[in-house]
Amino acid sequence: MEKQPAVYILASGYNGTLYIGVTSHLIQRVWQHKQGLVEGFTKKYSVHSLVYYEMHEEMLAAIQREKQLKKWNRQWKIDLIEKVNPTWRDLWQELA
């Protein structure tokens, strides 16, 4: 997968702690999270499972979507994840 703007949601496990991020290279960024190379929230709370992502044509659109999702309440985020990934499987395998 080449560089393309993406919004992603990581989880600590089923119905666990969530993290929403934006990147221009999804595979690389998720790998960094999984290796513990990203300091901060995801490393501290072991939030490494990719449970949702969406690709965008432009970075500005991805950033706007990330900001929108971060404002959503938790149940809306869970509903979004479960609409495409009801078992909360790690989607990393599909990308890598």
C-alpha positions as CSV (number, residue, x, y, z in Angstrom):
1,M,0.0,0.0,0.0
2,E,1.5,3.3,-1.0
3,K,1.1,6.6,0.8
4,Q,-2.5,7.7,1.1
5,P,-4.3,9.7,3.8
6,A,-6.2,7.5,6.3
7,V,-8.1,7.8,9.5
8,Y,-7.8,4.8,11.8
9,I,-9.0,3.5,15.2
10,L,-6.9,1.3,17.4
11,A,-8.3,-0.6,20.4
12,S,-6.8,-2.4,23.4
13,G,-9.1,-5.3,22.8
14,Y,-12.8,-6.0,22.3
15,N,-14.8,-3.0,23.5
16,G,-11.6,-1.7,25.0
17,T,-9.7,1.6,25.1
18,L,-9.9,3.4,21.8
19,Y,-7.5,5.7,19.9
20,I,-8.3,7.7,16.8
21,G,-5.4,8.8,14.5
22,V,-4.7,10.1,11.1
23,T,-1.7,9.3,8.8
24,S,-0.4,9.4,5.3
25,H,0.9,5.9,5.5
26,L,-1.4,3.5,7.3
27,I,0.8,0.4,7.3
28,Q,3.9,2.2,8.5
29,R,2.0,4.0,11.3
30,V,0.2,1.0,12.6
31,W,3.4,-1.0,12.6
32,Q,5.0,1.8,14.7
33,H,2.1,1.6,17.2
34,K,2.5,-2.2,17.4
35,Q,6.2,-2.0,18.0
36,G,5.8,0.6,20.8
37,L,7.6,3.3,18.8
38,V,4.9,5.9,19.3
39,E,5.3,7.5,22.6
40,G,2.1,8.5,24.5
41,F,-1.4,7.2,24.9
42,T,-1.2,4.1,22.7
43,K,2.0,2.9,24.2
44,K,0.9,3.6,27.8
45,Y,-2.4,1.8,27.5
46,S,-1.4,-0.9,25.0
47,V,-3.7,0.2,22.3
48,H,-2.3,-1.6,19.3
49,S,-5.2,-3.5,17.5
50,L,-6.4,-1.9,14.3
51,V,-10.1,-2.2,14.4
52,Y,-11.2,0.4,11.8
53,Y,-9.8,2.5,9.1
54,E,-10.9,4.6,6.1
55,M,-8.9,5.9,3.3
56,H,-9.2,9.4,1.9
57,E,-8.1,11.2,-1.3
58,E,-6.7,14.2,0.5
59,M,-5.1,14.8,3.9
60,L,-7.3,17.7,4.7
61,A,-10.4,15.5,4.4
62,A,-8.7,12.8,6.6
63,I,-7.9,15.4,9.3
64,Q,-11.4,16.8,9.2
65,R,-12.8,13.3,9.6
66,E,-10.4,12.5,12.5
67,K,-11.6,15.6,14.3
68,Q,-15.2,14.7,13.7
69,L,-14.7,11.1,15.1
70,K,-12.9,12.4,18.1
71,K,-15.9,14.5,19.0
72,W,-18.3,11.5,18.8
73,N,-19.5,9.8,21.9
74,R,-18.1,6.3,22.7
75,Q,-21.2,4.4,21.6
76,W,-21.1,6.0,18.1
77,K,-17.5,5.0,17.7
78,I,-18.3,1.4,18.8
79,D,-21.2,1.3,16.3
80,L,-18.9,2.5,13.5
81,I,-16.4,-0.2,14.3
82,E,-19.0,-2.9,14.6
83,K,-20.7,-2.0,11.3
84,V,-17.6,-3.2,9.4
85,N,-15.8,-5.2,12.0
86,P,-18.3,-6.8,14.4
87,T,-15.8,-9.2,16.0
88,W,-13.2,-6.4,16.5
89,R,-10.5,-8.5,14.7
90,D,-7.2,-6.9,14.2
91,L,-7.3,-5.6,10.6
92,W,-3.5,-5.3,10.5
93,Q,-3.3,-8.8,8.8
94,E,-5.3,-7.5,5.9
95,L,-2.9,-4.6,5.3
96,A,0.5,-6.1,6.0
